[in-house]
Amino acid sequence: MIWDWNLPKSSEIRQKSKGTWDKGIDYKQTYKMFKKDLEELRSKEIFYKDDYKKLAYLLTFLLQLRNGCRIWEAIAGMINIAINLDNLNWSERITVKVRTQKRKDWEFRELVLPKCIKKEDVERVRDIFLSIKKEIDEKLTMDEKLKVKKKIVKRFGAWLYKNYGINTHSLRYAYVTYLGEHGIPAQVLAKITKHKNINYIETYTQSRLAKEILENFGDLDD
């Protein structure tokens, strides 16, 4: 509840909380958490159905986190890696191109596969990613394909929230924050994340910096 003399009563107004999609998660901690869970899965002698599902989701979320991309871009990235699995040079850094979402200019962006993901990991769940592709390919119209795409995105988001208590968009902005903290200019950030409006990146990173300064600078009690 927020009070001020000229604000309507809470019963008269429904306050919309801004930025609730961004949980302010720490990039390093989240990366290490996903990587730890990936390593635990690798160590299992017997793989059950839920283990395959968890592995596929972890690979996708690691890809999203590492690139600051949208969730569908990460899903499409994993599908393309699965399709071209045997044609990729796994002795070099794996990159994949995907269409940038929420852009009408057919802009593409490059995603870098995290170093912790190995060919064997993708091989284990290759069929899952190919089945996602099939879900969409089987539809005849663009409207039908779009509906299936939204269902898939919702499915991934629900799993992440259920198992980790965070949403997919937080992964995108964890990387933005991480790069911003390392002094990467907003113009470069926008090029990496494919934000068309650089003002959005500047506002976001400056707001986070302003909040950190307010919380940590000014007390003279110590």
C-alpha positions as CSV (number, residue, x, y, z in Angstrom):
1,M,0.0,0.0,0.0
2,I,1.3,3.5,-0.9
3,W,-0.1,6.6,0.9
4,D,-0.1,10.2,-0.2
5,W,-2.6,13.0,0.5
6,N,-4.0,13.1,-3.0
7,L,-4.1,9.4,-3.9
8,P,-7.5,7.7,-4.2
9,K,-8.4,5.1,-1.6
10,S,-7.2,1.6,-2.3
11,S,-10.8,0.6,-2.9
12,E,-11.1,3.2,-5.6
13,I,-8.0,2.3,-7.6
14,R,-6.2,-0.8,-8.6
15,Q,-2.5,-0.2,-8.6
16,K,-0.6,-1.8,-11.4
17,S,2.9,-2.8,-10.2
18,K,5.4,-1.9,-12.8
19,G,8.1,-4.3,-13.8
20,T,6.7,-7.4,-12.0
21,W,8.1,-9.5,-14.9
22,D,11.6,-8.6,-13.7
23,K,12.4,-10.4,-10.4
24,G,15.9,-8.8,-10.2
25,I,17.7,-12.1,-10.2
26,D,21.4,-12.3,-10.1
27,Y,23.0,-13.5,-13.3
28,K,26.0,-15.3,-11.8
29,Q,23.9,-17.1,-9.1
30,T,21.3,-18.2,-11.6
31,Y,23.8,-19.5,-14.1
32,K,25.6,-21.5,-11.4
33,M,22.3,-22.8,-10.1
34,F,21.3,-24.1,-13.6
35,K,24.7,-25.5,-14.2
36,K,24.7,-27.3,-10.9
37,D,21.3,-28.9,-11.7
38,L,22.6,-29.8,-15.2
39,E,25.7,-31.6,-13.7
40,E,23.4,-33.5,-11.2
41,L,21.3,-34.7,-14.1
42,R,24.4,-35.9,-15.9
43,S,25.5,-37.9,-12.9
44,K,22.3,-39.9,-12.7
45,E,22.6,-43.6,-13.7
46,I,19.0,-43.9,-14.8
47,F,17.1,-41.2,-16.7
48,Y,13.3,-41.0,-16.2
49,K,10.8,-39.2,-18.3
50,D,10.8,-36.1,-16.0
51,D,14.6,-36.1,-16.2
52,Y,14.6,-35.7,-19.9
53,K,12.1,-33.0,-19.7
54,K,14.1,-31.2,-17.0
55,L,17.3,-31.5,-19.1
56,A,15.6,-30.0,-22.2
57,Y,14.2,-27.1,-20.1
58,L,17.5,-26.4,-18.4
59,L,19.4,-26.3,-21.7
60,T,16.9,-23.8,-23.0
61,F,17.0,-21.6,-19.9
62,L,20.8,-21.6,-19.9
63,L,20.8,-20.5,-23.5
64,Q,18.3,-17.8,-22.7
65,L,20.1,-16.6,-19.7
66,R,23.5,-16.6,-21.4
67,N,22.3,-14.5,-24.3
68,G,19.7,-12.2,-22.7
69,C,17.2,-13.4,-25.3
70,R,13.4,-13.9,-25.2
71,I,12.2,-17.4,-24.3
72,W,11.0,-18.3,-27.8
73,E,14.3,-17.2,-29.3
74,A,16.0,-19.7,-26.9
75,I,13.5,-22.5,-27.8
76,A,14.0,-21.8,-31.5
77,G,17.8,-21.8,-30.9
78,M,17.7,-25.2,-29.3
79,I,15.5,-26.6,-32.1
80,N,18.0,-25.4,-34.7
81,I,20.9,-26.9,-32.8
82,A,19.0,-30.2,-32.5
83,I,18.3,-30.2,-36.3
84,N,21.9,-29.5,-37.2
85,L,23.4,-31.4,-34.3
86,D,25.7,-33.6,-36.4
87,N,26.7,-30.8,-38.8
88,L,28.1,-28.5,-36.1
89,N,31.8,-28.3,-35.2
90,W,31.7,-29.1,-31.5
91,S,35.4,-28.4,-31.1
92,E,34.6,-24.7,-31.6
93,R,32.1,-22.3,-30.0
94,I,28.6,-23.2,-31.1
95,T,26.5,-20.3,-32.3
96,V,23.0,-20.3,-33.9
97,K,20.9,-17.7,-35.6
98,V,17.3,-17.1,-34.8
99,R,14.7,-14.6,-35.8
100,T,14.4,-11.8,-33.3
101,Q,11.0,-11.7,-31.7
102,K,8.7,-8.7,-31.6
103,R,10.4,-7.2,-34.6
104,K,8.6,-6.7,-38.0
105,D,11.8,-6.1,-39.9
106,W,12.8,-9.8,-40.0
107,E,15.9,-9.0,-37.9
108,F,18.0,-12.1,-36.9
109,R,20.2,-12.4,-33.9
110,E,23.0,-14.8,-33.0
111,L,22.9,-16.9,-29.9
112,V,26.0,-18.4,-28.2
113,L,25.6,-21.8,-26.6
114,P,26.9,-21.8,-23.0
115,K,30.2,-23.6,-22.7
116,C,28.7,-25.9,-20.0
117,I,26.3,-27.5,-22.6
118,K,27.9,-30.4,-24.4
119,K,26.8,-32.3,-27.5
120,E,25.8,-35.3,-25.4
121,D,23.4,-33.1,-23.5
122,V,21.6,-32.1,-26.6
123,E,21.7,-35.6,-28.0
124,R,19.8,-36.9,-25.0
125,V,16.9,-34.6,-25.5
126,R,17.1,-34.1,-29.3
127,D,13.7,-35.8,-29.8
128,I,12.0,-33.4,-27.4
129,F,13.1,-30.3,-29.4
130,L,12.2,-32.0,-32.7
131,S,8.8,-32.9,-31.3
132,I,8.3,-29.2,-30.5
133,K,9.1,-28.3,-34.1
134,K,6.7,-31.0,-35.3
135,E,3.9,-29.5,-33.1
136,I,4.1,-26.3,-35.1
137,D,5.0,-27.8,-38.5
138,E,1.8,-29.9,-38.4
139,K,-0.4,-26.8,-38.3
140,L,-1.5,-25.4,-41.7
141,T,-2.2,-21.7,-41.0
142,M,-0.1,-19.0,-39.5
143,D,-2.8,-18.4,-36.8
144,E,-2.7,-22.1,-35.8
145,K,1.1,-22.0,-35.7
146,L,1.0,-18.9,-33.5
147,K,-1.5,-20.5,-31.1
148,V,0.8,-23.5,-30.7
149,K,3.8,-21.3,-30.2
150,K,2.1,-19.4,-27.4
151,K,1.2,-22.7,-25.7
152,I,4.8,-23.9,-25.9
153,V,6.1,-20.6,-24.5
154,K,3.5,-20.8,-21.7
155,R,4.5,-24.4,-21.0
156,F,8.2,-23.5,-20.6
157,G,7.3,-20.4,-18.4
158,A,5.0,-22.4,-16.1
159,W,7.7,-25.1,-15.6
160,L,10.4,-22.5,-14.7
161,Y,8.1,-20.7,-12.3
162,K,7.0,-23.9,-10.6
163,N,10.5,-25.2,-10.2
164,Y,12.5,-22.1,-9.6
165,G,10.0,-19.3,-8.7
166,I,11.2,-17.0,-11.5
167,N,9.8,-16.1,-14.9
168,T,11.5,-16.3,-18.2
169,H,11.7,-12.6,-18.8
170,S,13.8,-12.2,-15.6
171,L,16.5,-14.4,-17.3
172,R,16.6,-11.9,-20.2
173,Y,17.1,-8.9,-17.9
174,A,19.5,-10.7,-15.6
175,Y,22.0,-10.7,-18.5
176,V,21.2,-7.0,-19.4
177,T,21.9,-6.1,-15.8
178,Y,25.1,-8.2,-15.7
179,L,26.5,-6.5,-18.8
180,G,25.5,-3.1,-17.5
181,E,27.3,-3.7,-14.3
182,H,30.4,-4.5,-16.3
183,G,30.3,-1.1,-18.0
184,I,28.9,-2.2,-21.4
185,P,27.3,0.9,-23.0
186,A,23.6,0.9,-23.6
187,Q,24.2,1.1,-27.4
188,V,26.1,-2.1,-27.3
189,L,23.6,-3.8,-25.0
190,A,20.8,-2.9,-27.4
191,K,22.8,-4.5,-30.3
192,I,23.3,-7.7,-28.3
193,T,19.8,-8.1,-27.0
194,K,18.2,-6.6,-30.2
195,H,16.2,-4.0,-28.4
196,K,15.0,-1.7,-31.1
197,N,14.5,1.2,-28.7
198,I,17.8,2.1,-27.0
199,N,15.9,4.4,-24.6
200,Y,14.3,1.3,-23.0
201,I,17.7,-0.2,-22.2
202,E,19.0,3.2,-20.9
203,T,16.0,3.7,-18.7
204,Y,16.2,0.1,-17.3
205,T,19.9,0.1,-16.6
206,Q,19.9,3.6,-15.1
207,S,16.9,2.7,-12.9
208,R,18.8,-0.3,-11.5
209,L,21.9,1.8,-11.0
210,A,19.9,4.6,-9.3
211,K,18.3,2.0,-6.9
212,E,21.7,0.5,-6.0
213,I,23.2,4.0,-5.3
214,L,20.2,5.0,-3.2
215,E,20.5,1.8,-1.1
216,N,24.3,1.8,-0.6
217,F,25.5,5.4,-0.6
218,G,24.8,8.1,2.0
219,D,24.7,6.3,5.4
220,L,27.4,7.6,7.8
221,D,26.6,5.3,10.7
222,D,29.5,2.8,10.3
